[in-house]
Every structure is written in C-alpha cells, then in structure tokens.
C-alpha cells in the first residue's frame, strides 16, 4: 500500500494565537513535479437541475455557490486547500486506513475541499456538506496524475472558521469529527482522532463491530480502530513549535513553521515536495477581513507568501494559473493520464529560475532571497495594519492586492 504524502495542516486559536485571531496553515506535499495554481471563482447562482463536473464524476449543483480562492494541483477540479468569502478555510490530507481506498472513480478528497468551501458559510456547514456528499457519492480514484499506477487514499480534513475548527477523518463513507475552539491542533497523513468525538457517521460503531475491529466494551478510539500501525499520535512535529510561541502565534510564526525542513514539516524528499503553501488569518471580530497568504510555488523556504482578501470584483491573476487544455486534457480523456502536458504557469517558471540561481550561485541567490523576504515582510506589515486599524477597509484598496504582489515578485525574478 502506497504511503500517503506527508502534508501538514495547523490551526491556532487564542490563547495560543495573537489576541482575537485564528491562524490556519498548510503545506501541501505532492509528487515533486506537480504544479499547483492559485485560482479564484466568484460567487454564482445556478439553474435548477444543473450539474457540476468534478475531477472524475458529475454531481448535482446547488442553487448558489460562495466565492472561493483555491490552491490546487492544476490537473484536477478540486483543491488541496483554500478559503471562501465567509472566512471558512478547508485543507485535505491523504491518509491510509485498514479499509482499502477505492480505485473506482468517485469524489476525491480534494473535490470535497472545494465543495465544502463553495457550499458552507461556516466550518460546521462545510463539514455537513462534505459528509453528506461522501455518503451519497463515496470517495475514490487516482490521487496523482499518473497513467501507470492508481494511487488511492482515504481523506482527513481540517475545517476552520473565525470561531471553531473541525478535524474530520474518514474511511470509505464512514467518518468521525472533533470540534476545536482553543489551543493548537495539527493534522497530517496519519489518523489523529482518539476518544474525543463530537460528531460521527450514525452507523460507524456498528460497522466496525461487524468487521471485528472493535468489541464494543472498550472506549471507542477512532485512530486505534482504523489505523494500520501504532504511530498515529507522533505525526505533528510542528505543533510544539507553535505552542512554544506562548500566545503569540501570528501569520509570521505560522510561515516560519511551514518553512522548517529540520522538523519535516517542509517536505523535500526523493518522492515528495511541498508544492504549495497557505496561511490564513481569521479575526474573530467579523468587522475585520480575513487575510489569506498563498505561495503558488514549491518549497515555502524558497517562496514568498502573498496576501489575498475577498472583495467584490477582485482582480484575477493569470500569472499563477496553469494553461487550460479543455476537453483535450489527458486528465479528462479515457484512459486517463496517457501523457503529461506542461502545466507550468508564469510564476512557476520564474520560480524555477530563482531556485536554480539559489543552487548554483549562492551569493546572487541569497541576495535575491533577502529581497523577496523583504517584499513578503512589507506585505505582512501592511496586512497587520489593516487588521488593527479602526476604520473600515475600503475594498478598492485591496482589489488588486494579490495581483500586484505576484506582479512585483515576477519583476524581481526578471
């Protein structure tokens, strides 16, 4: 059975985070050569009876979908992580359980990330959307753009809003969830739920008893029942770093954790690379905007985090969007993935050049990195100002925010 890619997701609530802020972060570990793009979809109304085509299957559309910003592998419909206009963030983890994941094409965990964001105005609503669709359509299909082998996994999710978070872990259509309202939590590519379960599939316990995995006499421990090994509690090495911040977890602190290669949170191995990262700051006071920082490029230790704020008519950023191949895309043709098109977007290509410079000319590379980090710092300080000022944000001030940050980054690379 293939090992799940070692991604990490975090959330910090007061008293561990800065007063009045919820801070969310994720590193997306994927196959090294996979490109992630950052895409925005406006809120939309849909005709009765209309369908939505996900990565592998078509499902019923809902009357209205929320505006979303997503970081996603550019060959699929869903997303590894993202946020919506209501301050909901969702991230997905591939996990392996004792229940073999299905190769039959259904919804991917990444499809469920996007569907939860498009249809849920709170973390709990997004959770309810995801588990209802899991029940109706199931999960399955290839997690990678690979025509030679089918890589299948179960899914775990971190679902966060301004007030609470839910850790949702699944195996087939069965699931359990824990509600979080304080402290620091981390999920990774291993199950983490134990005996504190705040919501679950109504038939979960009957099912595991029928399989002989639980006798019904001992405490029901989700990880112990569904895990293949006993290592499910030792996965979240970055959590200690955040807890050591002592009530001061900020966007910068989360970024620092995501950049940490020594802890293993920033993955750079033979098979996997952190191909994109996100940090979101969600003020608990709804009069302040949420700020979402995306890299759009691999390896956060060599990338910069660029801010995005939801406003009407936000400017689209084609330079972080991969080329579209329409119905000719090998991901849409049957049999799938018979060839691999060049999915690199403009920022990805520029970042490849910068990475080469860092590796081959240390002096110039370090100088470029200092300039980039200074640019990132300016963005973080500007966002801190927005989150602490008393006057209401003028949307015109940030409508071009992410576009301008990407544009500036590209100019420095050139």
N, C-alpha and C positions, 0 to 999 in steps of 0.2 A: 504493500500500500504506500503510495507516494506521501512524502512529508509535506505538511501544509507550509506555505511560505510564512516566515517569521515576522509578520507585521505587528505593530504595537499601537494601541489606542489608549488615550488617557482622558480623564476629566478631573478637575479640581474645583471643589466648592468651598465657600467660606466654612470654617475658619482657616482652611489651608491656603485659599487663594486670597488675592487682594480684596479688601472690603467691598462687598456689593457686586463682585464679578464671578461668573462661572467661566472657567478656561478649559477648552477642549483641544485635543491634538491627536494627530495620527500620522504615522509613517506607513506608507503602502509598499510592502516588499513584494515584488513580482519578478518574472523572468527578466534577466539583465537587459535584453534588447527591446523590451516592450516600451512603447511610447505612451505617456499619459498626456491628455489635453485638458484644458480648463474651459468649460462651456457654460453658457447662461441660457436659460429658457424662461421667457416671460410667463406670467400667469395667463391662463387661457380658458375659454369656455368651449365645450364640446357638444356636438349634436347628440340627441338621444340615440342610443343603439350603436354609437360609433365604437371602434376598436382601437387598441394601441398595440403596435408591433414591438415587442420586447426583443431581447437578443435572439432567442430561439422560437418563442411562441407568441401568439396573438391573444390578448385578453380584452375583456370589456373595459371601455374607458369610463371615467366618471364625468359628471356634468362640468366640474371646474377643477383645474389643477393650479397649484400655487407656483409662484416664481421660484426657480432653483438655480444655484450655481454648483457645478459638479467638477470633481477631478476624476477622470475615468480613463481606463485603457481604451485607446481610440478605436479599437475594432468592435466594441460592444455598445449596447444601448444603455445599460445601467451605469453604475458608478462605484468606485471604491469608497468614496467619501464625498460629503457635500453638505449644503445648508439650504434652507428656504427662507422666504421673506418674513416668516413669523418667528425667526430665531430658533428653529429646530435644526440640529446637526445630527447626521447619521453616518456611521462608519461600519464597515463589514470586515470580518475576519473569516478566513477559511479554516475549518477545524476538521480533525479526523475523530470519529467516534467508533464504537464497536459495531454500529449499524453501517454497513457499506453504503457509500453515497451512490446515487443513481446515475448511470450513464445516459439514460433516456432524457431527451431534451425537454426541459420544463423551465421554470424561472431560475435564474442564477441568484445567488445571494446578492450580487451586485445590482441585479434588476430590482430586488426588493429594497435596496437602499434608495434608489431613485423613486420608486413607487411610494415608499413611506414618506419621503420629502414632498412629493407632489400632492399627496392626499392628506397629510396630517398637519394640523396647525399647532399641535402640542406634541411633546415627546410621547405621551400616553396614546394620543390619536395615531401617531406614526407606528407605534408598537401594535395597536389593534389592527391597523391596515396590513402590516407585514404578516401577522399570524393568520389573519383571515385569508389572505392570498396564498399563504403556504398551505393551509388546509384545502383550499379549492384547487390549486394548480400544482402543488408539490415543487420540489427543487431538484435540479439535475442538469446534466450537460457539461461540456468541456469548459473548465475554468481558464484555459490558455488557448492562444491562437496557435494550435499545434495539430497538423493534419496526420501526424504519425502515431499519436497516442492520445487517449482521452484521460484527462486529469480531473477527477471529481472529488468534491469536498462537501461536507455539511457547513452550516453557517452560524457565526455568532455576530452580534451587533451591539454597538454602543450608541444609544439614542438619547440625545441631550436637548434640553431647552433651558430657559432662564431660571427655572425653579427646581427641576429634578432631572434625573437621568435614569434610564433603564438599561440593564445588561440583559440581553436576550440571547439564549443559547438554544440551538435546535439540533435535532437528529431526525431526518426524514420530515414528517409532518408534526412530530412531537416537539414540545418546547417548554421551557421554563424561563422565568424572568425575575430579576431582583431590582427593587426601586432604591435609588441612591439620592440623598438630599444633603449630605455633608461629607467632608474629607476628600481623599484622593482615591480614585479607582483606576485600574488598568485592566485591559483585556488583551490577549494575544492569540497565538494559534493553538492554544490548549484550553480545554474547558475550565471554568473558574467558579461556577455556581456550586455551592455546597448545600447546606440545610436551610439557609435563609432564602425562601422562595415566596415572592409576593403575588405571582400570577403563574398559571400553568395550563397546559392543554388538559381539558376535562378528563381525558382517558389515559393520561400519562402514566399514572401509577398502576392502573390495571394492565396496561400494555407491558410495562417492564416486569411485572409479576408473571404475566403469561409467558414471557421469554425466559423466565428463570434467573433474571438479573438482580432481583430484589425479593426478599422473602416476606416483606410487609411487617416484620416485627421490629427491625432496627430503624433508626432515623433514616429518612429518605435523603440521600446525598446525591445530587444530580451528577456531579463530576465523577464520583466513585462508581455510580451505576453505569454511566455511558462512556467513561474513558477506557482506552486500551491499556494505559500504563498508570503508574502512581505518581507521575511527575506533574500533575495538573496544577499544583499550587506554586510551583517555583518559576513561573514564566516571566513575571513582570519586574524585571530588573530596574526599570526607570522609575518605578513608584517611590523607592527610597529617596532618590534624588529630589523628587518633588516635595516629599514630606519634610526633607531637611530644610526647605525654604522657609519653614516656620511661619506660615500665614502670609507669605508674600509671593505666592505663585502668580506670575504675570505672563503676558504673551512672551516676553523675552525669556523667562525661566522655562516655559514650555518649549520654545525653539531650541534652547540650549540642551534640553534633554533629548529632543529629536535628533540633534546633531552628534550625539555621543556614540562613537563607534566602539569605545572600550567596553561599554556596558552591553553591547549587542543590539541596542535599540535602533541605531542607524546601521542597516544591513548592507554589507558589501562582501559577498561571498562568491564562490565559483558559479553557483546556480542563480542566486537571487541578488537583487539590488533594491534599495529604497528608490523607487522610480518617481515618487512624488510625495509631497507632504502638505498638511493643512494644520493651521492653528486658528481657533475661533475664540473671541472674547465676547461673552454674552452678559451684558449688565442686567442685574436682577430688577432694576428700575426700568420699566418699559418705555419711559420717555427718552431713553438714550438708545442709539442704534447699536446693533451687533456689528462687529468687525471680523471679517474672515480673511486670513492670510494664506495664500497659495504659493507654492514654488513653481509648479508647471514644468519642472525639470528634475532630473535624477540627483540623488545624493544631497540631502539638505546641508551637509557640511561644506558643500561647494556650490550651493544655490542660495538665492535670497527669497525671503518671504515678502510677498506683495499684497497690500490690503485691498479688500473689496467690501463695499457697503451697498445694500439693496436700496435703490431709489427707482422711481419711475423713469423709463427711457434710458436706463443705464447703457453706456456705450459698449458695444460688442468688441471683442479683441481677437480678430482673425489670426494674429501672430502667435497665439497659443492654441489654435485649433488645427487639427490634422486635416490633410486633404480628404475630401469625400469621394468615394468611388461608387456611390449609389448601388443599384442592383448588380453591378459588376464586381462588387466587393467579394473577395473569396470567402469572407466570413458569412455571406448570405447565400452563397451557392451550395448546392448539394452535389457531391460530398464536399464538406467544408474544408477550408484551410489548405487547399491544394497548392497555393502559392502565397507568398508574403509580400504585399506591396510596401513601398516606402511610406510610412505613416508619419515621418518626422515633420513637425511644424517649424516655423521660422525661429522661434525662441530655442527650441530643442537643438537645432543645427548650430546656432550661435553658441549655445552652452557646450556642445561637443568641442568646438574650437577652444573655448576657455579652459575646458578640462584638459585638453591636450597641452595648452600653454602651462598649466599648473604642473603637469607631469614632466614636461621637457625643458622648461626654462623657469627655474624656481624663483629667481628674483622678479622677473616680469609677472609671473603667476601670482606671487604673494602681493605684489603691488596692486594688481587688478583686484584680488580678493579684498584687500583693505578698502579700495574704492567702493566695491559692491556692498561690503558690510556697513560702510558709512551711509550709503544710499538707503539700506534697509533701516538703519538706526533713525534716519530722518523720518522715514515712514512711520515707524513705531512711535516716535515722539509726537508727530502730527496727530496720530490716532489717539494717543493718550490725552492730548489737548481737547479733542472732540468729546472724549468720554468724561472729561472733568469740568468742561465749561458749563455755564448756567443757561446760555441762550440756546434756542432750538436750532438744530442743524439745518442749514439751507441746502436742499438737495442739489442745487446747481454746483455747490462746492465739491461734490464727490461723484457726480455723474460720469466723469472721465477718469476717476481715480485709478482703477486697475489698468485701464488702457494706458494712461500716462506713465505708470510705474513700469509696465512691460516695455513701452517705447524707450524710456530712459535706460533701462537695463540693456536693451539691444544697442543703443548708441554707444554705451561704454564698451561693449564687446567689439564693436566695429572700430 
